[in-house]
Each structure stands twice: as structure tokens, then as C-alpha cells.
Amino acid sequence: MSSEPGFLSTIAAGRRLPRPRRETFLRERVSALLDHALDQPLTVVCAPAGYGKTTALADWCRRRDGDGAWLSLDDKDNDPRRFCARLLATIDDLSPSELWMAEQALAGGSDLVETVIPLAVDALGDRRGAAAAVIVLDDYHAIFEEACHQLVVALLDALPPGVRLVLASRTRPPLRLPRRRAAGAAATLDARELAFDLDETGRLLNGRLRLRLERGQVEAIHARVEGWPAGLSLVASLRDATALERFLETPERTPFEIAEYLTEEVLDALPPSTRVFLRRTSPLTRMNGALCAAVLDDPAARQLFDDVRESNVFVIPLDDDWVRYHRLFATLLERDLRRHEPTIVVQLHRRAARWFECEGMTEAAIDHASAAGDGEHAARLLHGSWWPLFAERRYTTIRRTLARMPPDRGRYAPFCDAIDVLCLSLTGGDLRLIARRLEQLDQDRDSPGVAEIVDLLRISPYYGDIERALADGWKIWGRAAGDVDARARYAGKLAIVMWFAGEREAIRREVEPYMRIADRPVVRCWELAALALTAADEDDLETAEQHARDAVAVIEAAGGESSLESHLAYLALGEALRRRGRFAEAHDHVARALRITSRHPSALYHGLALVMHAQLDLSTLDRRAARSRAKAARRIVDRFRDVGVVAERLAAVEDALDLPTHEAVAGSEPTAAERRVLELLPTDLTRRQIAAELRLSVSTVKSHTWRLYRRLGVDTRADAVSIAREQGLV
């Protein structure tokens, strides 16, 4: 897998076939069912806990011909970008060195379904004529995030010939299975196929485990557990005949009750030190000898870990020296812990958090600190480790981590709020709500990590308050005086705000000297897009096109061709080409930007894309399309206080269409924003002075004035004031 900087770092775990358990033997019947299922692109092995899904699939994979790749999932994989990264790493096991374009697109923030998965499918290639290549996703029931399911659907729908996907899950995955089965595109194995038959029960107990049971005993055990593999494994752990007889004489029980009963029987037969070890390590989702020794504060725990790992009754091997308890048994063991030693649970989690922190495994450390109720420790850990997660675009992971964190976070509470707002802003959150939260965070600028995040968020035109964004931008710019690196970080965003505000001269004078210093592709893209739009407004179309093409090249080279950050580059290139009369090429780029922004249909960046597409529609004489997009843009734009040049451009489109929308027809009521402008028209204030008084951009004041003229049925400021007085509006 790629080792390029910035690519996700948590992709290796769970990509090895689980080591065979000591009781494993070839189940020809199940292997034949799995072989037959490969006639379809998708196989779903679906059964409750303890039915041997992982064991059967791993044994089948080891014995079959053809390439295979394995991925064990857990709840942390519900971050779509982490899940996609691990999926790519698994596919890379089948097609080494072929996935670099998909990896780059992932790292660059491109859309996972639209861009990353298709590139991964291309890398897999057509494998007809050879034994099918199989990708196994184990423990798929851990996935509940809809965006992750959409990735699997996208992979399935484009799976090339000769490649098969196998899912093991406790629950039926939401992958349109009935439709796929009806189309002959999916096969399923359930608990009935996975349950041991009587012959297999005998081969396990008397053959593999050498228990030397009589035929009647085997039949009784088989009937009692109904072929449930986990139950058989636990029965095999009963070391004396009396315990076995007690089990066979107990009333009918559910599988969970059987597991609970058998676990208690097994635990009672163990040495006290082993039982204590099992229950005190049950809070660990994965463990090795060193971690166990630290959590139990006992060097002897290393040997106990080795003994438990070798017994293979309760544990599932992971990578290297790591194992985890079978989840069903972990639940029972943790119940045993809380029943017998409830007061030490917090201490166990605290020790685990410290150990993971020292080992640099920060995510696990945060989880255990949160489980211990130590919100400040968890928040401090996140404060020291958030940037790699953020750079990997794991916004969902960060927000879920915060949601699980105890509310008492001490001096790091404002930082947690700030990082949550930052992630929310990048996952389609309501930007007006974000703006209000930023107001509150301004009061905590001196708290650790807050100022940098707030400043990054403040310089944005997309809150729909351009004058405020510009004022904040200048303030932040001033604080960074003498700090070339800081100004380079802010230059691109400030230039975009200035373009929205119509401040082209300021872009040239103040910001351009600091451009081209930052090495982050997104920042370079913003800088070049702002320069391109500025040059286009100045009719320097050759320069505008060159800057825009450079912006597109930068973001595409970083794999961000379908990321939200790329929309302005495509709009800038479309604008330059439109003004040069190359409408067909312009349409490709503007339409691409519109597809990208349409994921957030109420956001201002979608409004901007609609306006610029409407301008292109007018240039190509497609008035119907222009009218539709202008109306859609108006619904978005009117939600915001001050949208700068977007309002001016939209007004020009509406004017060209002579669009008598209900909002601005003659005789209609002015909006609240327009009334504020109207109240100042009788004064001697210039348009720029009115903008300063109302804290609006000049472009927004111009747009409001134009719309007032339409409502009042006039063409001049003097006539507008006269009619407004007659109507009692001023």
C-alpha cells in the first residue's frame, strides 16, 4: 500500500487470515457450498455469534486456489474514509502497486463513490480465465454507517469479471440483497448451513479434540446445542464428566444462555489466577502480553496471556502478537468482572489509556480514557493528535470520538468545541449555525488550540456574511504581520473572500505577494482560483485561463478532483472559457463544479455554482435552463445576509431574463435586508458608505438597490426615495 505522506496510517490491522484454531478441521460440506456460491459476485455468510463464520471462511481461503484478500472490520471502520482506505489496502493485496491513483484520490479528498471506488475497480482489472479472486470482509455487522454501505454497493455494482466479494455478518447487510438474489447476483449461507451436522460434531469432539465420547454422548451434545459451533467448543472445554452431565441435564436454553452457562462452568474449572486474568482483561478490545501486564500491574500477566492465547478457547488471533476475545465471550467475561470487581473497572481503563498513550496508539488511548470517565485526559490526547486524523479527512472519527468523550474536559473543552465545529464545516453542516458557534468560541481564543482553528474557519465567504468575513480576514491578517508562513496559510482563503467582496485591488496589493509559498495543494488551489477569477473580471482572459488550469492541475495532482475544495477551480476555469467563447469546454467544468456542490444543496457554494452555470446558459442562449438555475440560486442566496458578488451576478442574470420572480415584482414588499438599505437611500451616503454602515459588501448593497428599484417600479435613487415616501416605507 502507498507510503506517501498523508495517506491513512491505520490500515494494516485485520488484513491477515486469522490463524487456525486448534480444533479446526476441513468441513468439506461448507467448503463446497462456498465454492458453489462463487458463481455469483456476492456471497453473504450470515449467522448469529458463534456459528464459526470466520473460522469456516478462513479455512476455505487457505485451501482454495486463486488469489484472496481478507479484511476484519470493527466499529472504528464506520468512518467512510478509514473504511475506504482499509478497503483499498485489501484490494492492493490482490493488485500490488496498481492502486496509486485510487490512493491519491482518497488522500486528496475526492468523492469516494464517484472517484475513488471506480479507480480501485479499474486497478483490479478483468480476471476472467483464472480462478476467482476473492475479497472477504469479515465482521461486516460492525458497519452501521450508511456511507460505508454505499461504498460496498458501488464496489459490487462495478466489480470486474473474475472478482468476488464475500461478507461475513451477524446481521443481514443493507446491500439490496433480495434484488441481487433475484438477479442471480448474490448467494447466501445462513446458520442452517454453518451449523455442525452430527457427523461433523463427532469429528470435532472425538477426532480433533480426542474427547473419546460414546456415540450416545455425542448425539446428546449435538441435540443439546443444535450444532452451534461455539457451544460445541465450550462443551469441549468442560474437563470432567460431572460438568458434562450437569450440562446435558439442564433445561432448554437459548444459545446465549447456553454460552453463559458453559462459560461459567469453564471459568469455575480454571485456576483462580487465570479466571481473574480473563475477567480483568475483558475491557480490552485487543491485547498483547505487554498491555496485559500493564493493565493488571503484574509482570506475571505476560505468561497468563501466553497460556490463554495457546488455549485458543476464548481468543481470536489478530496480527502479530495481538489477540482479542470472541465478542460473545468478552460480553460474558465483562459481566463477570462487573459482578465480582466493579470498583476496579475505571482503574483498568486508566492503565490501558496510559499504556496506549506511551505506545503512540492515541485512538485506543482516547477510547480507554473516555471509558474511564476521564474527559480531560481524553481531550488532551485528542489535542495532541488531531492533525493527522484531520489531514486524513477522518472527520467522522473525530466527531464520534468527541461524542463518546465525557463532558468534563477541563481546559481542553473549548478546543473540543472548536474541532467539532471544524469537522462539521467540512461535512456539510449548516454554515449559519457554525458561524454562531464561532461567535461563542471567540470568547475562548486563549484556550489551547482554539485560536488557530477559529481563524481558519473565520476566513470564509460561505457563511453568507462577506463584510464580516472580510473584516475578520483583515484582523487575522494583521495579527500575522511578520509571520510569512502564517500569511501564506491564510492567503488563499482571504483572496477568495476579497473576490466575493469585489476587492480586486486588495488581492493584488496585499495577498498576492504571499501566494505560492504554501505547499498544501488545497491552499494553492484556492490561491490560483482567486487569481483566475480576478483576472477574468479584469478581462485578462489569457491569464485567467492559465491560473485556472494551474488550479485544476494542482488539485487533480493531489487526487482532489471531486473534493468539495475543488469546486472553485472548476468554476474559475469555466468562467475564463465562457468569457473566451469556448462554451462546450466551459460547460464541462462548470457542470463538474455543480455536481460537486450539489452534495450540499442549500449551501452558498452551490448557489454560486448555480449562478455561474446560469450565466453560461445565457451565453449559449439556453434561457429555460438559465431561468431554472437562477430561481434555484435565488432560493439559496436569499437565506444569507451578504453574499457579495454572487448577488450582483444573480441580479444580472435575472435582469437579462427579465425574470419577474414573486420576490421582486413591482409592488411587492421589500425584504428586511432591502429595507435596511432603503432607509439609507434618502441620506447623502454613497453606496460604499451604505455598505460600511450596514456591514455589507458593496456588491450586496448594489444588488439590494437594484431589487428595490424593481419593486418600486423606478430607475433612479431619487425616484426610489420619492415612491418609498409615498408608500410610507421610509
N, C-alpha and C positions, 0 to 999 in steps of 0.2 A: 504494500500500500504506500501511497505517496508519503514522503517525509518532508514535503515542502513546509516552510514556516506558516503557521496559522491554521494548518489543517487539523481537524479534530484529533485530540490526543487520547481519547478514551475508547478506542475501537477494537482493541485486541482481545479483551476478555470475552470468554464464551464462544470462541471460534474454533475450538478443538473438539473432536469427538470425545464424549465422556469415556473415561477408562472403563473397561468391562468389569462388572461386579463379579464376585467370586461364584455366585450361583447362576450366572448367565450360561445358557446353552442355546444351541441353534433351534429356533422354533420354525421348522420348515413350513408349517401351515400359514403363519403370519407373514413370513418372507414371500411366500407365493402370492398372497393377497396384495402385498406391496408391489411386487413385480408387475402383477396384472394391472394395478392402478396406474402404472406409468404410461398406459395408453392415453391418459388424459393429462393436460397441462398441470392440473392442480390435484393434489391429494390432501385431504384433511383427515388427520387421525385425532378423533375427538372422543374423550372419555374422562370420567372423574379422576381425582387424585388417586395415585397408587395402582393404576392399571398398566404400568410398565411401558408407557408411550415412549419415553426417552430411551429406555433400555432396548426395546424392540427395534426402534429406528436406528440407534447407534450400531447395534449388532448387524442389522441389514446393510447399513452403509459400509461397514468394514468388509463384508463378504461379497458384495455385488461388484460387477465390472462397471467401468465408466467413472467419469470424474464426479466428485461430490464436494460440497462445501456445507459447513454447519455453523449455525448461529443460535446460541441460547439467549433468550430475551429476559429482561426483568422490568420492573416498573419504571426505572430511570429511562428506559427507551421510549417513553411517551413524549419525549421532546422530539419533534419531527426531524430536526437537523441531526441530532445524535443518532436517531434511528436510521436515517438515510446514510449517514457516514458508516455505521456498522454494517448496513446492507451492502454498501459499496465495497467495504473491506472483504465481506464474504464473497461477493461476486468476483473480486480481484483474485481470490484463491482459485477460481476457475479460469480466469483470463489475466494472468500476471502481466503487468506493465501496459495493459490496454486501456485502463480506465482513467488516464490522466486528464482527459477532457471533462469527464464527469466529476472528478475530484476538484478540478479547478472551478467548475461551475458551482459546486457546492460551497467551496471556500469563498467564492465571490458573491454569494448571496442570491444566486439565481433561483427562480421558482423551481421547486423540487419536482412537481408533476410535469410541468411544461418543458423543462430543460434537462434537469439532472437525470431523471429516470430514463428518458429516451436516449441520452448519451450512454448510459450504462448498458441499455439493451443493445445498442449498436456495438459496444465493446464485446458483448457475449458472442455475437455472430451466429451464423447458421451452422448447426451441428448435426444436420441430417447425415445419415450413413454411418454413424458411430453409436455406441451405447449412450443412452440419455445421460446428460449431465444433470445432477440433482442438487438443488439448494434446499436445505432443511432449516426451517425456522421453528425452534423448539420453545415451549412455554409461551405460545402466542397469546394465551389468555391474559398474560400480563399487560397486553396492549389494550388501552381503552381510548386513546386519543384518536378522534376521527381523522385528523390529518395524516396520521400514521397508516390507518387503514386505506386511505386514499392512495398512498404510495404503493401499497401492495396491489391494490386494484390496477393502478397504472402499469406496474410491472407485469402483472398477469395478462392484462389486455394486449401487451406488446411483446410477450415472451417469444423469443425466436424458436424455430423448429429445433427439436433435439434437446431442449432445456425444460426441466420440470421443477415445479415448486411443491414442497411438502411441508405442511404445517401440523404441528402437534399442539393441541389445546385442550383445556378442560371444558371450555365453552365453545359454542358454535360461532365462528368468526363472522362479522358482518361484511361478507365479500360477495353478496348476491349468489349464494350457493344454490338455491333452488333453480334459478335461471341457468346457472352454469351446468348443473347436473342435467337439466332438460336438454341442453345443447350438446351434451356429451363431452363437456369440457372440465368435469370435476368428478372425482371419486371420493368416497368417504369410508373410513373404518371407524367403528364405534366400540363401545365396551363389550358388546357381544363377541366381536371378532378377537378382541385383545384378551378376554378372559381365558384362563387356562382350561383346557378340557381335562378329563380325568387322566388320560394318558400323560399329558404334559405335567399334571400335578405329581404323578408318580415319578416321572423322570427328574423333576426338581427335588422332591423330598428324599427319595431313596437313591437316585442316581447321582445328581450333582452334589447334594448335601449329605448323602450317606447316613440317613437317619435310621435305616433298617426298620421301617414301619411295616406292619402287616397290611394286607390288602384292605381289610375292613377299616383299619385306621385311616388309610389314605382316602378311602371313599367317604368316610365320615368328615374328615377335614375338608375335602373338596366340596361336599354338600354344605358344610357349615359356612365357608367363606365364598361359596358360589364362584370359584375360580378367580377370585380377586387376588392379583399377584402380590400386592402389599400385605394382604392378610396372610398369604402363604409364607412370605418372607418372615413375618413376625412369628408365626407358628413355629417356623424352623428355629427361631431364637429361644424358644422355651426349652430349657435344658433338663427338665426332669419329667417323668411320666405323669406325676401327680398334677403338675400345672397343665399338661395337655388334657388330662381327663376333666379337670375343672372347666377348661375352656369348652370342651365338647358338651358339657352338661349345662352350660349357661343358657338362658332363654334366647330367643331370636333377637338379633340386634342389627342396627344399621351398620354400614361399613365404617362410619366414623366411630360409632360406639364400639365396634369390634377393635378398631385401631387403638382406641383409648384403653380398652380392657387389656389388650395384648401388650401395649406399651407399658402399662403399669406392671403387668406380670414380668416383662423383660427387665424393667428397672429394678424391681424388687429382688431379682436374682443376681444383680450386679454388685460388685464391691461398693461400699459406701462412697469411696473416693471417686469412682467412675460416675456414679449417679450424680454426685454433686457437680462434677465437671460438666456433665451433659446439660443439666438444667441451668448452670451459671453461664454457659456459653450460648444458650439458646437465643439471646437477643442479637447475636451476631448474624448478619445475613451472609457473610463469607468469613472464613477464618483460616489461619495457619498456626503453626506451633508458637511462633514469637508473639503473635497477637493474643493467643490464649494465655500464655504466661503473663503477659502484661495485664490483661483484664482480670485474671484471678489473683494477680500479685503473688504468683507461686511458680518458681522455675520448674517444679515437677510437672506442671501442666503440659510442658512440651512432650513428655513421654506419654502422658494420658492422651494427648492429641494423636500421637502416632498410633497408640493402641486402638483408639476409636476409628481412626482412618483405615487401619488394616482390617478391623472387624467388618466394615462396609455395611453395617446394618442400618444405621441411621443417616449415613452421609452420602453425598453425591460428589465425586471428584470434579474439580474445576481445572483451572490452568496451574501448571507447575505444582507447588505445594499447597494450593488452596483447595478447600472443600466447603460445602455448605450442607446443612441438614436438609433432608427431604422436608418440604414445606408443611406437609401434613403432620410430621413428627415434631417439627420445630414448634408448631402451634401447641401440641400436647406438652412438649417439654417446657415451653414458656409458661403454660398454665401451671405446671408442676412447680416452677420457680416462684410464681406469684402466690401460690398456695402455701409453700413452705418457707420462703425467704423474701417476702415482699419488700422489706426495708433496704435490701441491697441492690435493687434494680437500678436506681439512679446512679449509684456508685459504679456499677458495671459499665453503664453507658459513658460516664465521665472518663473512666480509664480508657475505654475504647476510643473516645474522641481524642484524648491526648496522644495515644499511640498512632492513630491515623494522621494526626497533625504532624507529629515528628517524622513520619514516613513520607510526608508530602502528598498524602492522599486526602486532599482537602474536602472533597464532596462527601466522602464517608465520615470524615471528622465532623462536618456540619450536621449530618444526619444524627449522629450519636449525641452531639451537644444539644441538639433540639430535643431528642428523646429524653435527655436528662433534665430538660426544663431550663437549661442554661442559655437563655436567649442572647445575652450579651456575648458569651463565648462564640456562639454560632454566628452572630452578626460580625464579630471581629474577624472570624475566619473568612467570611464572605468578603469583607472589606479588603482583605489581603489577597484575594484570589479571583475577584470578579472579572478582571480584564480578559484573561484567556477565555473564559466562558462567553464573554461579550464578543470578543473577536471571532469566536467560532459560531456566533449568532444563536447561541443556545438560550434565547430569551425565555422560552417556555420553562426550561430547567431552573433559571434564576427565579422566575415568578413562583414556581411551585415550591422551591426551597424557602422563599420568603413566607409563603402561605403556611408551611409546616412549622416555621420558627416561632417559639414562644414570644408573646407580645412585649415582654420586658427586655428590651435590647440595650438599655443603658445609653451611653454616649454615642452608640452607633445607630440608634433609632432613626435619626434624620437621614443618615446615609441609606438605610434600608428603604425609606420612603423615596429617596432620590433615585435609587437604582430601579425601583419598581416603576416609577414614572418614566424613566428612560426606556425600559423594556416595553412598557405599554405604548409609548410613542412609536415604537418600531414594529408593533404587531397590530396596527390598525385601530388603536384606541382613539376615543373621541378627543380631538386636539383641544377643544374648548375646555373640557374637563381637565386635561393635562395642564393647560395654561393656568387654571385656578389653583391646581396643586403646586405649581411653580411659585405662585404668589406666597403660599404658606412656607415653602422651602426657603424662600429668600430670607426669612427670619432666622434660619439656621445655617447660614453660609459658613460660619466659623467651625461647624462640626466637621469631624473627619470625613473627607471625600465628597462633601456636598457641593462646594463652590465649583469645582471642575465640571461636574455633571450638570448643574443648573446652568452654567454658562454655555455648555454645548447645546442645551435644549433651548435656551432663550433666543439664540440667533436663528430664527426660522420664520419664513413668511407664511407658513401653512397653518398658523393659529388664526389667521384671518384678521390680524391687527398689525398692519405693516408699519404704521408710525411707531407703535410700541416696540416692535421688533427692531426697527432701525435705531431707536433711542437706546435700547438695551445693547445693541451691537456696538454702537459708538462708545458706550460706557465700558463694555468689556474690552474693546479695542484700546481704549485709553489706559486701562489697568495693565494691559500687556505691553505698554510702551517700553522699548529697550529689550524685550524678550522676543527675539526673532522667531524662535521655534513656536512660541505660543501664537504669535500673529500668523504664522504660516498655517497653524491648525485652524484658525478662525477665518482665514482669508476667503476660502471658497464659499462658506455659508454667508458671510457678510456681503460678499459680492452678489449673491443671489437675492438677498434682502434688498440691496441697493437697486438691483434691476427692477424688482417688483415696485419699488418706490419711485422709479424713474430717475434715479440719481446716477446717471451715466458718467458724469464728470468725476464724481467722487470715486467711482470704481477705478477709473484711470489714475487718479491722483494719489489715492490713499492705499488701495488694496492691491492693485496690480504689481507693485514692486515686491510684494511678499508672496506672490504666486510662484508656482513651480518649485517651491522649496520642500513642501510636504511630500513624503514618499507614499502616503496611503492612497491607493487608487481612487477611492470614493472622493476624497478631498480634491485630488487632481481633476477628476471628472467634473465636480461642481465648479471649480475654477474655470475650466475651459468652456463649460456650458454657459456660464455667466458672461464670459468674454465674447462668445459666439452670439448670444442674444443681443448684447450691447452693440457689437459691430453690425448686426443685421438692422437694428433700429437706426443706426447711423448710415445705412445704405452702403457700408463697406462689405459687400456680399461675398467677395472672394475670401477675405479674411474670416468672415463669419463661417463660411463653409469649412475652411481649413480647421478653425478652432473646434467646430462641432464634430468633424470627423476625428480629430485627435481625442476629443472627449469620449466618443463611442469606442475608439480603439483602446483607450485606457481601461474602460470598464469591461469591455469584452475580453481583453487580455487577462483580466483578473477573474474571469468567469462570472461576471455580474450582469450578463446580457438580459436577464429577465428579473433582476432585483429591482426593488422599488426605487433605489437610489439612481438607477439608470434612466428613469423616465425623462429627466430634463435634458440629458444628452441627445436622446432621440427627438425630443421636441425642438431643440435648438437646430439640429441638422434638418429636420423637416421644414422649419421656418426659413432657414437660409435657402433651401432648394425651392421652396414656394416662391420666395421673392425673386429667384432667378428664373422662374417659369418652368422648372422641371417638376411638374406636378405628380407624375406617376411615381417617381422615386421619393418625392416628399411624402406621398400618401403612405408608402411602406413604413416610413419611420414614425410618422405621427400616429398611424394606426397601431403600431407596436407599443408606443407610449400609452395609448389609450387602453390597450389590453392590460398593460401592467398596472395602471392606476385603477382600473375597473374592479380590482380586488377590494378596493375601499371606496365604494360608490358615493359616499356622502362627503368625502374629504376634499379639501380645496385643490390638492394636486390633480384630482380627477376633474374638477371644474376647469382648471387651466387647460388640461388636455382636450376637454370638450370644446372650449373656446377656440383653441388653435386649430382643431380639426374643422370647426365651423368656418373659420377663416379660409382654410384650404378648400372646403366645399364651395364657398363663394367664388374662389378663384377658378374653380372648374365648372362654375355655373350650375352646381347641384343645389338649388335653392331649397328643395324639400329636405335633404339631409342637413343642410345648414340650419334650417328652421328647427328641426327636431333637436339637434345638438345644442343650439342656442337656448331653447326652452329648458333642456335638462341642465345646462350650465347655470341658468338663472335660478333654478330651484336650489342649487348648491350655494351660489355666490351670495344670495340674499340672506343666508344663515349667518354670515360673517360681518363683522363690524367694518373692516377696512381691508380690501383686497388689492389695493394699488392698481397697477396697470391691467390686471385681469378685468376689473370693472370697466376701464376705458376700452379695452379690446372688445369686450362683450357688447358694450353700448354701440360701438362702431358696427358690429355685425347686425345687431337689432335695427340700427338705423338703415343700413344697406338693404335689409329685408323689409323695411317699413313694418316692423313687427309690432302689431297693436296688442301686446300682451295685457292681461287684465290688470297687471301691476302698474302700468304706465300709460294707460289710455287717457285721453283728455277728460277732465272732470273727475278722475279717480283720486282717492285720498293719498297724500304722501305718506311714506313710511316714517317711523320715528327717526331714523338716521337722516332722511331727507329733510325732515322738519328742523333738525338742528342746523343744517346748512341754510335752510330758508330763513331762519331767524337772524342770520348774519348778513344776508344779502342787502338789507336796507342800509347797512353801515358802509363806511369807506374802506373797509378791509379788502385787500386784494385776495385773489384765490389762494395764493401761498400763505397769506396771513390767516385766512379762514382755516386752512389745513392745520396750521400751528396751533390755533386757538382750540380746535376740536380734537387735536392729536390724531389727525388723519393724514394720509398721503395726499399730495396734490392731485394725483390721478383719481383717487376716490372722490374728492370734492368735485372734480370735473365731471365724473360720472353721475353723481347725485344731482348736480346742477342741470345736466342735460335731461335727466329723467324728470326733474321738476318742470322744466320748460315744456316737456310733452304733456304732463298732467294739466298744466295751466294753459296750454294752447298758445304759447308765446315763443319768441325767438331771441329776446334780449333780456338782460338782467333788470333793466328799468321796467319793462313791461311785466316781468315776473313779480316784481315788488308791488306794482300797481294792482294787478289782478289778485295777488295774495291778500292785500289790504281790503279789497272789495269783498273778498270771501271770508274775511275775519281770520285768516291763517296766521297773520303777523300783527 
